[in-house]
Amino acid sequence: MEWDSDSDLSDGDEVGEEGWLGGETGPIPFPEISLPGTTPCGFVVSDALEPDQPIIYVNTVFEIITGYRAEEVIGRNCRFLQCRGPYAKRRHPSVDSTVVSKMRKCLEKGIEFQGELLNFRKDGSPLMNKLRLVPIREDDEITHFIGVLSFTDSDIDLTPFPDFSAKEIPRRSRSFSSALPTGERNVSRGLCGIFELSDEVIAFKILSQLAPSDIASVGCVCRRLNEVTKNDDVWRMVCQNTWGTEATRVLECIPGEKRIGWVRLAREFTTHEANAWRKFTFGGTVEPSRCNFSACAVGNKIVIFGGEGVNMQPMNDTFVLDLGSTTPQWKSVLVNSPPPGRWGHTLSCVNGSHLVVFGGYGSHGLLNDVFLLDLDADPPTWREVSGLAPPIPRSWHSSCTLDGTKLIVSGGCADSGALLNDTFLLDLSMDTPTWREIPVPWSPPSRLGHTLTVYGDRKILMFGGLAKLGTLRFRSNDVFTMDLSNDEPCWRPVIGYGSSLPGGMAAPPPRLDHVAVSLPGGRVLIFGGSVAGLASASQLYLLDPAEDNPAWRILSVKGNPPRFAWGHTTCVIGGTRLVILGGQTGEEWMLNEAHELLLATSSTAITSSRYEEKRVL
C-alpha cells in the first residue's frame, strides 16, 4: 500500500473488523481507555543513522498539541521542545537535567527510555511529556528511534512569555480532544522516510517493539498503519516483548486462546474488561479431610499434596483435579516413593509437568528436603533431590520458580519459632543441584505467611505476611522487590500510592496467608488472607511494580467472589483463569467447590458454565 499524504480515516471509507472499535476517525485496534492517559498521543520517528538523530516523521496529534508544523521540525533533533518557544536557544532551567541525562545515556546505550519531561508549545506554554523512546534495530544496528509522547498541561509558574504572534503563523487549536483535520497531513512522501519502508519492515522491525497501548496509538495515525496494526502476528510479538516469553508460551498452549486473537488478549489484559467471578462444583472427594495443604496447577490440572489431617496428622497423599475433563472430579493418584507427610510446605511447578515440594512440618519436626514428581511418567514417582548446602528446616515459608528450572525459597518459621528473612535458590537443571543463598546487603524484616511472585521474567516481589520488628509481630502489607538479573541483587522497598479511581485506598489491609498472582505485563494481583478487624479479604488489589510511582488499584469484578477468603489456595490455569480453591468456615474445609476469576475471554469459560450445572457427588 502506497502512502497517501492526503489520506485520513475520517473520509468515510469503511475499515472494519469484528471486535474492533469504530469512531469518527475510523476503527482503532484498542479501546480508548487503554491508551496512555486520556488524550491522543504524539508519535515521532528519528533517524538514528544520521548525525544528531533528526526527526523524519511526526503525526498530526504532535502538530496540534505542540503548535509546531511538521515542516518546521523535520530534520531537527527533538530537544527543541525543551526550549521555551521557537526563538529560545537554550534548554529552559525548569527542565529536569537529571531526566535529560538519563534519556541521553539510554540513547547512547541503545536501550529503551521512559520518563516525564517538561516541554513547551510553540507559544511558550508548558507541557508535561510522558515520553517513551524505543530503539529499532535491523541486523543488530539501530536504525531509528520511535517516540510516543503523551502530553498533559503543566501548572508550573513561569514568567510572562513575549508575544510573537505578529511574526508567527497562528498556531492551531491545542485542544487534546479536537478531531484531526480532514485531508490535512503533516508531511509529504518525500520527507516521510518511514513510509518508504515495506509493511513487513514497519510491522516486524518497528511496531513489534512497542507496547500494546502504543500500537493502539499508532493505528490512529493513518489508514496504512491502521491496516498494519491488524496483523495478529505483530500483536503476538508485541505481547511477547511486553509480557515475556513464558507468559506467551502458556497462552499459546491452551486450546481456544489463538482463536481469540492477540489483539483481544492484549486489550482484555490491559483493561480487565473480561474479569468476572464464576462459581463451579465438581465431584470426587479428598479423603481424609485436611487443611494446610499445598496445591499447584500443571496445565489444566490442579494437584494437591499433603496437608494437616485430624489430630495434626501430617498427610503425604496426592490428588488431581482435571479441569479439562467434561466431568471434573478429584482423583487420588497412586505414586511410588511418596515424601514424608507434611503441612505448611510449598508445592511448585517446574519444567512444565514436574512438581517440586520443599520443607514443611512433619511427624518429626520441621523439614528442609526437596522432592520432584513427574505427573506424565508411568507410573508417577516422587524422587528426592539431594541438594547440597540446604537452608535450615522451616515451614510457612514462601517459594516461587524462575525460568522453569530454579526454585526460590524465602523466609518462614524455624524450629525455635524464630522468623526468617533469608532467600535461597536451587537450580534443578544441574546434575548436582546445590542450594545457594542469595547475598544481599539488606533484607526485609523476618516473616512467615507472605507471598513471593515472579514478574518481568527475572524479578521477584514479596508482599505481606506476619512480620517481626524487634519484639513485635504484626500483619504486614509492605512490598519489596528484587531483580535477579543484576550482578548484585538487592531487596528494594516499593511504596504504593492510593488509586485515583473511585474506591481507591492507600494499600491492601495488612494480611498473611493470602495469595499473589503475576499477570502478563508484570502486574501482581493480591487476594484473600487473614485480615485483622472488619476489613474484607475478598477484594482484589492490583499493583504494577514497574511503574515510576506504583499505585494500588482495586479491581471491580462482575459476579460474586468467594465468601471465605482465608485458608484457600490459588492456581492459574492456562494464563487466563484464576481458580480459588478451598476456604475455611469454622472447622469445615471446602474442597468440592471453587471460584474462578476469568482474566481474559476464552473457550474455557463455556466449559466453566457447564460446571455450575453439576451437583456435588
C-alpha positions in Angstrom: 0.0 0.0 0.0 1.4 3.4 -1.0 1.5 6.3 1.5 -1.1 8.9 0.6 -0.1 12.3 2.2 -3.8 13.4 2.0 -5.2 10.2 3.4 -7.4 10.4 6.5 -9.6 7.9 8.4 -12.5 10.3 8.6 -13.2 10.4 4.9 -16.0 7.9 5.0 -14.0 4.8 3.9 -15.0 1.7 5.8 -12.3 -0.2 7.5 -13.9 -2.8 9.8 -13.3 -6.0 11.6 -15.2 -7.8 14.3 -14.0 -6.9 17.8 -12.5 -3.5 16.7 -13.9 -0.2 17.8 -15.1 2.4 15.4 -15.4 6.2 15.8 -15.5 9.4 13.9 -11.8 8.9 12.9 -12.3 5.3 11.9 -11.7 2.0 13.6 -8.9 1.6 16.1 -7.5 -1.7 17.4 -7.9 -0.9 21.1 -10.5 0.7 23.3 -9.8 4.3 24.1 -9.4 3.8 27.8 -6.4 1.7 27.2 -4.4 4.5 25.6 -1.8 6.2 27.8 -3.6 8.9 29.8 -6.9 10.2 28.4 -5.6 12.1 25.3 -4.2 11.2 21.9 -0.5 10.6 21.7 2.1 12.3 19.7 4.2 10.0 17.5 7.8 10.8 16.4 10.3 8.9 14.4 14.0 9.9 14.2 16.8 8.6 12.0 19.5 7.0 14.3 22.0 6.7 11.4 22.2 10.4 10.7 24.1 12.9 12.9 22.1 14.3 15.8 19.3 11.8 15.0 17.0 14.2 13.0 13.2 13.8 13.0 11.9 12.2 9.9 8.2 11.9 10.8 5.6 13.4 13.3 1.9 12.8 13.4 -0.9 15.3 13.3 -1.5 15.0 17.1 2.0 16.2 17.7 1.3 19.2 15.5 -2.0 20.1 17.1 -0.7 19.8 20.7 2.8 21.5 20.3 1.8 24.1 17.7 4.8 23.2 15.5 4.1 22.2 11.9 5.8 19.1 10.5 7.9 21.1 8.1 9.2 23.2 11.0 10.6 20.1 12.8 11.6 17.6 10.1 15.4 17.4 10.1 15.8 18.8 13.7 16.6 17.0 16.9 13.6 16.7 19.2 15.4 18.6 22.0 13.9 21.9 20.8 10.8 21.0 22.8 12.9 21.7 25.9 13.3 25.3 24.9 10.5 27.8 25.6 9.4 28.9 22.2 10.9 28.8 18.7 13.4 31.6 19.4 15.0 30.2 22.6 18.5 28.9 22.1 19.0 27.0 25.4 17.1 24.5 27.4 14.7 26.1 29.9 16.1 26.0 33.5 12.9 24.3 34.7 13.6 21.2 32.6 14.9 18.4 34.8 18.5 17.9 33.8 18.6 14.5 35.6 15.9 13.1 33.3 17.6 14.6 30.2 20.9 13.0 31.3 19.1 9.6 31.8 17.5 9.9 28.4 20.8 10.7 26.7 22.5 7.7 28.3 19.7 5.4 27.2 20.1 6.7 23.6 23.8 6.2 23.7 23.4 2.6 25.0 20.7 1.9 22.5 18.1 0.9 25.2 14.5 2.0 25.8 13.8 5.1 27.8 10.7 6.0 29.8 10.2 9.2 31.8 8.4 12.5 32.3 10.0 15.7 31.0 8.9 19.3 30.9 8.3 20.5 27.3 7.0 23.7 25.7 4.5 24.5 23.0 5.5 26.9 20.2 3.7 29.7 22.1 5.8 29.0 25.2 3.1 27.4 27.3 4.4 24.4 29.4 3.5 20.8 28.8 4.4 17.6 30.7 5.5 15.0 28.3 5.3 11.3 29.4 7.8 10.0 26.9 8.7 6.6 25.7 11.7 6.1 23.3 12.2 2.7 21.7 15.2 1.8 19.6 14.5 0.0 16.3 17.2 -2.5 15.1 17.9 -4.1 11.8 20.8 -6.6 11.6 21.8 -5.7 15.1 22.2 -2.0 14.1 19.9 0.7 15.5 18.3 2.5 12.5 15.5 4.5 14.1 14.1 5.7 17.4 10.4 5.7 17.9 8.9 8.2 20.3 5.4 8.0 21.9 4.6 11.3 23.6 1.6 11.6 26.0 1.1 15.3 26.8 -0.7 16.9 29.7 -0.9 20.6 30.7 1.6 21.8 33.3 0.7 24.3 36.0 4.3 25.3 36.5 4.6 29.0 37.3 6.7 30.7 34.6 7.5 34.3 33.8 5.4 36.0 31.0 6.3 35.0 27.5 6.9 37.6 24.8 4.1 37.8 22.2 5.5 36.7 18.8 2.0 36.4 17.3 2.8 39.1 14.7 5.8 37.1 13.4 4.2 33.7 13.6 1.7 31.8 11.6 -1.3 31.4 14.0 -1.0 28.2 16.0 -3.7 25.6 15.6 -6.0 24.7 18.4 -4.2 22.8 21.0 -7.3 21.0 22.4 -6.3 17.5 23.2 -9.8 16.1 22.3 -10.3 18.0 19.0 -10.7 15.9 15.9 -7.9 15.6 13.4 -8.4 17.9 10.4 -9.7 16.1 7.3 -7.5 16.0 4.3 -4.6 17.6 6.1 -1.4 15.7 6.7 1.8 16.6 8.3 4.4 15.6 5.8 4.9 14.7 2.2 6.0 11.4 0.9 9.5 12.7 0.1 10.0 13.8 3.7 8.4 10.8 5.5 11.1 8.2 5.1 9.4 5.7 7.4 6.6 5.2 4.8 9.2 4.2 2.1 9.6 1.0 4.1 7.6 -2.1 3.3 4.7 -3.2 5.5 6.7 -6.1 6.7 9.6 -3.9 7.9 7.2 -1.5 9.6 5.3 -4.3 11.3 8.1 -6.6 12.4 11.1 -4.2 12.9 9.3 -1.2 14.3 5.7 -1.9 15.6 6.6 -5.2 17.3 9.0 -3.4 19.6 6.3 -1.1 21.1 3.9 -1.7 24.0 0.2 -2.6 23.3 -1.1 0.8 24.2 1.5 2.4 21.9 0.4 0.2 19.0 -3.2 1.4 19.6 -1.9 5.0 19.2 0.0 4.2 16.0 -3.1 2.6 14.5 -4.8 6.0 14.7 -2.2 7.8 12.6 -3.3 6.9 9.1 -5.1 4.3 7.1 -2.0 2.3 6.2 -0.8 2.0 9.8 -4.3 1.1 10.8 -4.2 -1.9 8.4 -0.7 -2.9 9.5 -1.7 -2.9 13.2 -4.4 -5.5 12.5 -1.7 -8.2 11.9 -2.2 -10.8 14.6 1.5 -12.0 14.3 2.6 -8.4 15.1 0.4 -8.4 18.2 1.8 -11.7 19.3 5.4 -10.3 19.1 4.2 -7.2 21.0 2.7 -9.3 23.7 5.8 -11.5 23.9 8.0 -8.4 24.2 5.8 -6.9 26.9 4.7 -10.0 28.9 7.7 -12.3 28.4 8.3 -15.5 26.5 7.0 -17.8 29.3 3.6 -16.0 29.6 3.2 -16.0 25.8 4.1 -19.7 25.6 1.4 -20.6 28.2 -1.3 -18.6 26.4 -0.4 -20.4 23.1 -0.6 -23.9 24.6 -4.2 -23.6 25.8 -6.9 -24.5 23.2 -9.0 -21.6 22.3 -6.6 -18.8 23.1 -5.3 -18.5 19.5 -8.8 -18.2 18.1 -9.4 -15.2 20.3 -6.5 -13.3 18.8 -3.6 -11.5 20.4 -5.3 -8.1 19.8 -8.2 -9.1 22.1 -5.9 -10.7 24.7 -3.8 -7.6 24.9 -6.9 -5.4 25.3 -8.5 -7.6 27.9 -5.4 -8.0 30.0 -4.9 -4.2 29.8 -8.4 -3.0 30.6 -9.6 -6.0 32.7 -12.9 -5.7 30.9 -13.3 -9.5 30.8 -12.8 -10.1 34.6 -15.6 -12.0 36.1 -16.2 -14.4 39.0 -17.8 -17.8 38.4 -18.6 -20.5 41.0 -18.4 -24.1 40.0 -18.5 -27.5 41.7 -17.1 -30.9 40.9 -17.2 -34.5 42.0 -14.9 -36.8 43.9 -13.6 -36.4 47.4 -10.3 -35.6 49.1 -10.2 -38.0 52.0 -9.2 -37.9 54.7 -10.3 -34.3 55.3 -7.4 -31.9 55.7 -6.2 -28.3 55.9 -2.9 -26.5 55.4 -2.3 -28.5 52.2 -0.5 -27.1 49.1 -1.8 -27.0 45.6 -0.3 -26.2 42.2 -1.5 -26.1 38.6 0.0 -28.3 35.9 -1.6 -27.4 32.6 -5.4 -27.8 33.1 -4.9 -29.9 36.2 -4.8 -28.9 39.9 -2.7 -31.1 42.1 -2.9 -31.3 45.9 -0.2 -32.8 48.1 -0.1 -33.4 51.8 -1.8 -31.3 54.5 -2.8 -31.4 58.1 -5.3 -34.1 59.0 -7.2 -35.0 62.1 -5.2 -34.5 65.3 -2.5 -32.6 63.4 -1.6 -35.8 61.4 0.8 -35.0 58.5 -0.5 -36.3 55.2 1.5 -37.4 52.2 -1.1 -38.4 49.5 -1.6 -36.8 46.1 -4.9 -35.8 44.5 -5.5 -34.4 41.0 -8.5 -32.5 39.6 -8.6 -32.3 35.8 -10.5 -29.2 34.8 -10.1 -30.1 31.1 -12.5 -33.0 31.6 -16.2 -32.8 30.8 -16.9 -34.3 34.3 -14.1 -33.0 36.6 -13.6 -34.8 39.8 -10.9 -35.3 42.4 -8.9 -38.5 41.9 -6.3 -40.0 44.2 -3.1 -40.7 42.4 -1.1 -43.7 43.3 2.5 -42.7 43.3 5.7 -44.5 44.1 8.0 -43.4 46.9 5.9 -40.5 48.3 7.7 -38.0 50.5 7.1 -38.0 54.3 3.8 -36.4 55.3 3.8 -32.7 56.0 1.9 -29.5 56.2 2.9 -25.8 55.9 5.1 -26.8 52.9 5.2 -25.3 49.4 4.3 -27.0 46.0 5.6 -25.5 42.8 5.6 -26.4 39.1 8.9 -26.7 37.1 9.7 -27.9 33.6 6.1 -27.9 32.5 4.9 -31.2 34.1 7.1 -31.6 37.2 6.1 -30.7 40.8 8.6 -29.8 43.5 7.9 -30.0 47.2 10.0 -28.2 49.8 10.0 -28.0 53.6 7.0 -28.0 55.9 6.2 -29.6 59.3 6.3 -33.5 59.5 6.0 -36.1 62.2 9.5 -35.5 63.4 9.5 -31.7 63.2 10.5 -29.2 60.5 11.8 -30.3 57.1 14.1 -28.9 54.5 14.0 -31.7 51.9 13.2 -31.5 48.2 11.1 -34.0 46.2 10.2 -34.0 42.5 7.2 -35.6 40.8 6.7 -36.1 37.1 2.9 -36.4 36.5 3.4 -37.6 32.9 5.6 -40.6 34.0 4.1 -44.1 34.1 3.7 -44.7 37.0 4.2 -41.2 38.6 7.1 -41.4 41.1 8.4 -39.0 43.7 12.2 -38.6 43.6 14.2 -36.9 46.4 16.6 -34.3 45.2 19.7 -34.3 47.4 20.5 -30.6 47.1 23.9 -29.6 48.7 24.0 -26.9 51.5 20.2 -26.7 52.0 18.5 -23.9 54.1 17.7 -24.7 57.7 14.4 -26.6 58.1 11.3 -24.4 58.0 7.5 -24.1 57.5 5.1 -21.4 56.4 7.8 -20.1 54.1 7.1 -18.8 50.5 8.5 -20.1 47.3 8.3 -19.5 43.5 10.1 -20.8 40.4 12.3 -18.9 38.0 13.0 -19.8 34.3 11.1 -23.0 34.8 14.1 -24.7 36.5 15.0 -22.7 39.6 13.3 -22.9 43.0 13.4 -19.8 45.2 12.6 -20.0 48.9 12.1 -17.1 51.3 11.6 -16.7 55.0 9.3 -18.9 57.1 9.4 -20.2 60.7 12.4 -22.1 62.1 12.3 -24.9 64.7 12.8 -22.5 67.6 9.8 -20.4 66.5 12.0 -17.7 65.2 11.0 -16.0 61.9 13.5 -16.0 59.0 14.4 -13.4 56.4 16.8 -15.3 54.1 16.4 -16.1 50.4 17.8 -19.3 48.8 17.9 -20.5 45.2 18.1 -24.1 43.9 18.9 -24.8 40.3 17.1 -28.1 39.5 18.6 -28.3 36.0 22.1 -29.0 37.3 23.4 -32.6 37.5 24.1 -32.0 41.2 21.7 -29.3 42.4 23.2 -27.0 45.0 21.5 -24.5 47.2 22.8 -21.0 47.1 21.8 -18.2 49.5 21.3 -15.0 47.6 23.7 -12.5 49.2 22.0 -9.1 49.8 23.2 -6.1 51.7 19.9 -5.7 53.4 16.8 -7.9 53.9 13.2 -7.1 54.7 12.0 -7.9 58.3 11.7 -11.6 59.0 8.3 -13.0 58.2 6.0 -16.0 57.5 2.8 -16.4 55.6 3.9 -14.0 52.9 3.9 -14.4 49.1 6.7 -14.5 46.6 5.9 -13.8 43.0 7.9 -13.6 39.8 7.3 -10.8 37.4 9.1 -9.4 34.4 10.9 -12.8 33.8 13.6 -12.4 36.5 12.2 -10.1 39.1 10.5 -11.2 42.3 8.0 -9.4 44.5 7.4 -10.1 48.2 4.1 -9.0 49.8 2.6 -9.1 53.3 2.9 -11.9 55.9 3.4 -11.9 59.6 6.5 -9.8 60.1 8.8 -9.2 63.1 10.2 -5.9 64.1 12.1 -6.0 67.3 10.0 -8.0 69.8 6.7 -7.2 67.9 5.0 -9.5 65.4 2.4 -7.9 63.2 0.4 -8.4 59.9 2.2 -6.6 57.1 1.2 -5.0 53.8 4.6 -3.8 52.7 6.1 -4.7 49.3 9.7 -5.5 48.4 11.2 -6.4 45.0 14.5 -7.9 43.8 15.9 -8.1 40.3 17.8 -11.3 40.0 19.3 -10.3 36.6 21.6 -7.9 38.4 25.1 -8.9 39.3 24.5 -7.9 42.9 20.7 -8.3 43.5 19.2 -6.5 46.5 15.8 -6.1 48.1 14.2 -2.7 47.5 11.0 -1.4 49.2 8.2 -0.3 47.0 5.9 2.5 48.2 2.5 2.1 46.6 0.1 5.1 46.4 -3.7 5.0 46.5 -5.6 4.9 43.3 -7.3 7.9 42.0 -10.2 5.6 40.8 -13.4 5.6 42.9 -12.9 3.4 45.9 -9.1 3.7 45.8 -7.2 3.4 49.1 -3.6 3.6 50.2 -2.9 -0.2 50.2 -4.5 -3.5 50.9 -5.1 -4.1 54.6 -2.2 -5.9 56.3 -2.6 -9.7 55.9 -1.0 -13.1 55.9 -1.8 -16.5 54.2 -3.1 -14.6 51.2 -2.4 -15.4 47.5 -0.5 -13.4 44.9 -0.6 -14.0 41.2 1.6 -12.5 38.4 -0.3 -11.3 35.4 1.0 -10.7 31.9 2.9 -7.4 31.8 4.4 -7.7 35.3 1.3 -6.7 37.3 0.7 -8.5 40.6 -2.8 -9.5 41.9 -3.4 -9.8 45.6 -6.4 -11.7 47.0 -7.7 -13.0 50.4 -5.8 -13.9 53.5 -6.1 -13.4 57.2 -7.0 -9.7 57.8 -7.5 -8.1 61.2 -10.7 -6.4 62.2 -13.7 -5.9 59.9 -11.8 -5.4 56.7 -12.8 -7.6 53.8 -10.3 -10.0 52.4 -12.4 -10.8 49.3 -11.4 -7.6 47.5 -8.9 -7.8 44.6 -5.9 -5.5 44.5 -3.6 -4.8 41.6 -0.1 -3.4 41.6 2.4 -2.7 38.8 5.8 -2.5 40.5 7.5 -1.4 37.3 5.6 2.0 37.3 7.6 5.1 38.2 5.1 5.7 41.1 3.5 2.3 41.8 -0.2 2.7 42.7 -2.6 0.1 44.2 -5.8 -0.3 42.3 -9.0 -2.0 43.5 -10.5 -4.1 40.7 -14.2 -4.1 40.3 -15.2 -7.5 39.1 -18.6 -8.8 38.0 -20.1 -11.8 39.8 -19.9 -12.9 43.4 -16.4 -13.5 44.9 -15.7 -16.4 47.4 -17.4 -15.9 50.8 -14.4 -17.4 52.6 -11.1 -15.8 51.6 -8.8 -17.5 54.1 -7.3 -20.9 54.2 -7.6 -21.2 50.4 -5.1 -21.7 47.6 -5.0 -20.3 44.1 -3.9 -21.8 40.8 -3.6 -20.1 37.4 -4.9 -22.3 34.6 -3.7 -21.5 31.1 -2.8 -18.0 31.9 -6.5 -16.8 31.6 -8.2 -18.5 34.6 -7.5 -17.9 38.3 -9.0 -20.8 40.3 -9.6 -20.1 44.1 -9.8 -23.5 45.8 -10.8 -24.2 49.3 -11.6 -21.8 52.2 -12.5 -22.2 55.8 -15.7 -21.6 57.8 -15.4 -22.9 61.3 -14.0 -26.4 61.2 -15.2 -27.1 57.6 -12.8 -27.0 54.7 -14.5 -26.9 51.3 -12.8 -28.8 48.5 -15.8 -29.6 46.3 -16.5 -26.1 45.2 -14.2 -23.5 43.7 -14.4 -19.9 42.3 -12.9 -19.0 39.0 -11.8 -15.5 38.2 -11.7 -15.1 34.4 -8.8 -12.9 33.4 -9.5 -13.0 29.7 -12.2 -14.4 27.4 -11.6 -18.0 26.3 -13.3 -21.2 25.3 -12.8 -22.4 28.9 -15.4 -20.0 30.1 -18.1 -22.1 28.3 -16.7 -25.2 30.0 -16.9 -23.4 33.3 -20.5 -22.6 32.9 -21.2 -26.3 32.5 -19.5 -26.9 35.8 -22.1 -24.7 37.5 -24.9 -27.1 36.5 -23.2 -30.1 38.1 -24.0 -31.3 41.5 -21.5 -32.3 44.1 -21.1 -36.0 44.0 
